[in-house]
Amino acid sequence: MTPSFRLLAKRRFLPLFVTQFLGAFNDNLFRTAMIMLVTFEILRDPAQEASFSAVAGGLFILPFFLLSALSGQLADGRDKARIVRLVKSAEIAIMVFGAAGLMLGNILLMLTALFAMGVHSTFFGPIKYAILPQHLHGDEVLGGTGLVEAGTYGAILLGTIVGGIVPASVAAVLVLAVAVIGRIVGHQVPPAPSEHPDSSIDFHVVRASIRLVRDTMHIRHLFLAIAAISFFWAQGAILAAQFPPLVKNALSANQSVATLFLSIFSIGVAVGSIIINRLLKGAVSARFAPAAAILMGLFVCDLYWTVAHWPPSDGTLLPLRAFVRLAHADRVLFDLFGVAVAGGMFVVPLYAFLTTSVPKAQTARTVAANNIVNSGAMVFSTLILAGLVHVGVSVAGTLLLVAIMSLGAAYLALRLHRACVDRGCAPAE
């Protein structure tokens, strides 16, 4: 086994890894089952379908924007393992409402549960990264971060596949069962006591958010890293929201093809996470990030060209076997995989950079500040997406926005790399 994979045999890493895996799996099982149910069975209007995907994505992201400051303070000021157990207990209650929404086909119940799962992920998010420097050695953090990212996207893949193929009633049972298992595994996460257990917590979320972002973003290398990650997630929010309507309305394919698209994207990010860890050999560096962002944009441009020139359909939605036999289907799938691999290579070292370039007592707050800015960018991008769809821009046309944003991500990553080369960004103790 490589040094990274040896971490899976360590209690200081494995329970957190599995807990995160199950949480990501459950998020995507529920979200995919909901979107497929609404897109392919409840709604019948292409504009409504695209708008629903954007609204659902925005609702899940919104809690990160509103509550990340509070979650970061709690994670830095309290035992992180204890918060894991509380959060996973809450997941069980949330999934009771989610399961009811799936069983009844009730859009309001499903969206309420989706928002609540966003709250759940907001409080778990800073912990999964901030706990790594506390439990791992310095030369293990990049490998651990890569494993968490690869595991997360593996879970997204599995959740997406299962959510896309099982009936809503079966998905309802599964999300409850996985939530219970996640709580059991989360209990095994080793203690991670706070470096400053007596620190006060500001419960005024607006004031705390402004202060947290201001105190973090004035540090130049953190500003550049967070801004670059935000560009990536804004692109990802648009792509994820557009996959189901893209498949149905632009490529004239059915639900199984939409599941394949989401699955390929998840596999690609996991592969990119592993590749960049091998290229960097454990070092935390952004030197490959600019090239990865440009490569991502080129794949998106080719995907746009292929979709824009897709032959017209008679209105029949093609099943998976018929779709993959089409002349340009392999090109679409290759582009999707390329976008995802490049995205994984771009974002993983930037997350490792965030958690190693600040003192351990501040890692959760730094990740929380990153989540606030990321989620703001994602909400803003989904609003732009909804507006473009409303004024008649095609699903294929919105892909050009993603390609253009890659230039911004590459520019910020290049500035970050140069800043670290010129001034040095050594890991903090």
N, C-alpha and C positions, 0 to 999 in steps of 0.2 A: 504494500500500500504506500502511496505517497504520503508525505507528512500531513497534508490537508485532510485526507480521508481517514488518517489515524484518529483524528478528533472525534469521529463518530463512535469510537470505542471508549470515549471519556465521559464520565458522568457530568463533568463540568461543562460539557457541550451538548451531548446527545439529547437530554430531556428538553432543552430549549429548542434545539433543531426540530424535534418531533412535534413539539407544541406549536411552533411557528408553521410547520408543514401542515398540520391538521387545521389550523386557523385559516391559512391561505386556501386550502382545499375547500373548506366549508364556505368561505366567502364566495368563491368562484362557482361552486356547485349551486349555491342558492341564486347567485346573480345570473348565471347562465340559464338555469332552469326558468327563472322569472322572465328574462329577456326573450328566450325562445318561445315561451308560452304566450307572451304578449304580442311579439312580432309576427309569429306564424299562425296563431290561433285566435287571438282576441281582436287585434287591430287589422284593418284592411286598407289603410291609406298610406302610401309611401312616405309622405311628408310627416304624418303622425308617427310612423314607425321610427324615422330618423330622429325626430324630436324627442320621442320617448327614450331612446338610447342615450341621447345627450343629457336629458333631465335625470335619468337614473344614475348616470356617471357623476353628474354634478351633486346629487344628493349624497352619494357615498363619500365624495371628496369634502363636502362642506364642513363636517365636524373637524377635519384636520386643520382647517383654516381657523375655526372658532375656538377649539379646545386644546391645541397642541401646546400652548404655553403652560396651561395647567398640568397637562400630562408630563411635560418635561420637568416641571418643578417637583411633582410627586415622585417621579422616577429618580431624580437626583437626591431628594430629601428623605426617601423611605426605602425600605428593603425591596429591591426589584422583584425578587422571587415571590414575596407576599402579594405584590400588585398583580403579578401573573395569575395567581390563584383567584384573586377577586375578579379580574377581568374575564377569566375563563368560566367562572360561575355565572357572570352576567350573560355570557354567550348562550347558555342554556335557556335562560328566560327569553332572550331575543328570538331564538329560533322557534320557540313556541308560536309566536306571532307570525314568523316567516312561514312555518309549516302550514298554519291555518290559511294564510293568503294563497299559497300554492294549491291547497286542497279545494278552496272555494273559488279560485280564479279572481280574487279580489285585488285589484291593482293598488288601492289605497293601503291595504294591509301589507302588501309586499313592499311598497315603497317606504312605509314606516319602518319595517324590519330592516330594509337596506340602509336607511339613515342610521338606525341604531347600531348596525354592524359597522358602519363608518365610525361611530363613537367608540365602539369596542376596539377597532383597529387603531384609532387615534391614541388610546392609552397604552396599547401594546407596542406600537411602532417604535417609540424611543427606547423601550427596554430591549428589544431584540438586537439593536445595534450597540447601545450603551453598555450592556452587560458583557459584551465580548472582550473589551480591553480589561475588564475586571476579572474574568475567569480564564482568559487565554494569555499566553506569553506574547511578548512584542512581535516575535517573528511568526506568530500563529494568527495574528489578527486579519491579515489580508486573506489567508486561506480560509479562515472561519467565516469571514464576510462573503467570500466567493461561494462557500458551501451553503450559507444561508440564502444567498440570492439564487443559486442553482436549485436548492431545495424548494424555495418559494415558487419558482417558475415551473418546477416539476409538479408541485401541488396545484398550481394554476392549470397546468396541462391536464392533470387527472381530473380535477374538479370540472374543468370545461368539457372534457369528453363525457364524463358521467352526467353532468347537468344537461348536455345536449342530446343525450340518447335515451335517458330514462323518462318515463311518464312523470308528470308533476306530482302525483300522489306518492310515487316511490321516492322522489327527491325530498318530499316533505319528511318522510320517515328518516332518510339518511342524514339530513342536516341536524336533526335532533340527536341521533345516535353519535355522530361525529363530535358534536358539542360536548356530550357527556364524556367521551373518550379523551377529548382534549383537556377537560378539567382533571381527569385522573392523571394523565401524563404531566400536566403542568405542576402538579403537587410534588414531582420529583426534581424540579429545578433547584439546584443548590442555593443556599442563602447568598444574597448579594447586598450586604448592608451598605447604607449610605456613607459616603466620605464626610458628609456634614449633616448628621441626623437631626440637629437642632435648628436647621435653617427654616425660616418662615416661608409660608406659601401665600402668594397674592391670588385671591379667588376672583378678583375683578378681571375677567378674561380679556377685555379689550385693552385695559391698561397694561396688563401683564404681557399680552401679545406684542404690543407696540414696543415695550421696554426690551423684551427678549430679542426681537428682530433687530432693534437698533443696536443693542449691546453686542450682537453677534456680527451683523453685517458691516460694522465699521472696521473690522479686521479684514484686510484686503484679500488674503488668500481664502478666507472663509466666504467672503462675498462672492468671489469668482467661482468657487466650487459650488455653492448653493445656487447661484444664478445658472450655471451650466446644467446642474441636475434638474432645475426647474424647466429649462427648455426641453430636456428629454421627456419629462413627465407630461408636459403640455402636448408634445407630439404624441406620446403614448395614449393620452386621454382621447385625442381626436381619432386615432386609429382604432382603439378599442370600441369607441362608440359607433364607428362607421362599419365595422365588419359585418354585422347581421344585415343592415340595409344594403350594404355594398353587394353582398352575396345574392340577396333576394331581388333587388331592383336593378342592379347594373349587370350582374352576371347571370341572372335568371336561374339560380340554383336554390336548392332547398336547405332545410335545417342541418342536414348532415354535412354539407359543404361549409356552412358557417362554423360548425364545430371543428371541422378540419382546419380552417383558417386560424381560429383561436389556439388550437393545439400546436400548429406549426410555429406560431409566434412564441408560445411558451417554451417550446423545445429550443428554438433559436436563441432566446435570451439565456437559457441555462447553458447552452453550448458556448456562447460568448463569454459567460462568466468564468467558465473553466479555462477557455483559451487564454484570456487575459491574465489569469493567475499563473499559467505556465510561462507566458511571455515575460512577465515581470519578475518571475522567480521569487515571489514573496515580498518584493519591494513595493512600497506604496508610492506610486508615481502616476502622473497624468500625461506621460509623454506619448502614449498611443491614442489618447482620447480625441485630439483634433482629427486625425485620420479616420477614426471610427465614426465620428459624426458626419464627415463628408461622405464616407462610404454608405452610411445609412441614407443620406439624402439622395445619392445616386440610385440606390435601389428603389426608393420611393418614386423617383422620377420615371424609372422604367415601368414600375407598377401602374402609375398614372397613364402612361402612353398605351400600355396593353389594355387597360380597362376602358379608356376612352375610345379605342378602336375595336371594342368587342362587338361581334356581329349581333344584329337585332334578334329578338326572340319572339315566338308566337304567344308568349305569356305562360307557357308551361314551365314549372320549376323543375330543373334537372336533378335527379338523384346523384349521389356521389360517384357511382361507377360511370354514369354517362358523362358527368362533368370532367373527370380526369382523362377521358378519351378525346376531349376536344383539343384542337390544334394548339392553342396557346395556354392551356391550363397549366402545363408544367412550368411555363415562364412565370405565371402569376404565383405559383407555389414557391418557386425558387426566389423570386423577389421578396416575398413575405419572409422566408427563412433568412435571406441576406439582411433585411432590415433588422430582424430580431437579433441575429448574431452580432451585428455591428452595435446595436443598442446595448447589449450585455457587456461588450468590450468597453463601451463608453462609460457606463454608469457605475460598474462595480468598484473600480479603483477610486472613484470620487467619493463613494460612501466610506470606503476604508480610510481615505484621507480625512474625512470629517471626524471619525472616531479616534484617530491617532494623533491629530495635530493640535488637540486641546487636552488639558489635564483631565484625568479620569473623573474627577468630581463634577466636571462640566459637560461630559459627553451627552447625557440625556437632554440637557437644555440645548446643546448645539444641534442635535438631531431634531428636537422639537421646533427650533427656529427654522431649520431646513424644511420641515413638514409644513409649517405655516406658509412659507414662500412658495413651496412646490404646489400646495393645494390651491393657493390663490391663483397661480399660473394655470393650473388645471381647470379650475372653475371658470376663469376668464376665457380659456381656450374653448371650453364647451359652450359658453355663451356666444362666442364668435361663431362656432359651428352651427348652433341653433339659428342664429341670425342669417348666416349664409344659406342654410337650407330653406329658411322662410322666404328669402328673396329669390329663390329659384336656382341657386348654384347646385350643380349635380354632385352626387356622392363622389364621383371620380374627380371632379374639380377641387374638392376639399383636400385631396391628397397633395395638391401643389402647395398648399399652406404648410403642410408638414415638411415638404422638401425645402422650402424657403427657411423654415425655422432651424433646419440643420446647420445652416451657415452661421446663425447666431450661436448655437451650441459649440461649433468648432472654434469660433473666434474666442469665446470665453475660456474654453479648455486650453487653447494655445496661450492665452495670457496667464492662466493659472500655472501652466508648466514653466513658462519663462520666469514668472515671479519666484517660483520655488528654486529654479536653477540659479537665478541671480542672488537671491537672499537666503536661500536654504529654508526648508520647511521640515525640520527634523521632528520626529514623533515626540509628543509631550510625555513627560513622566507622570 
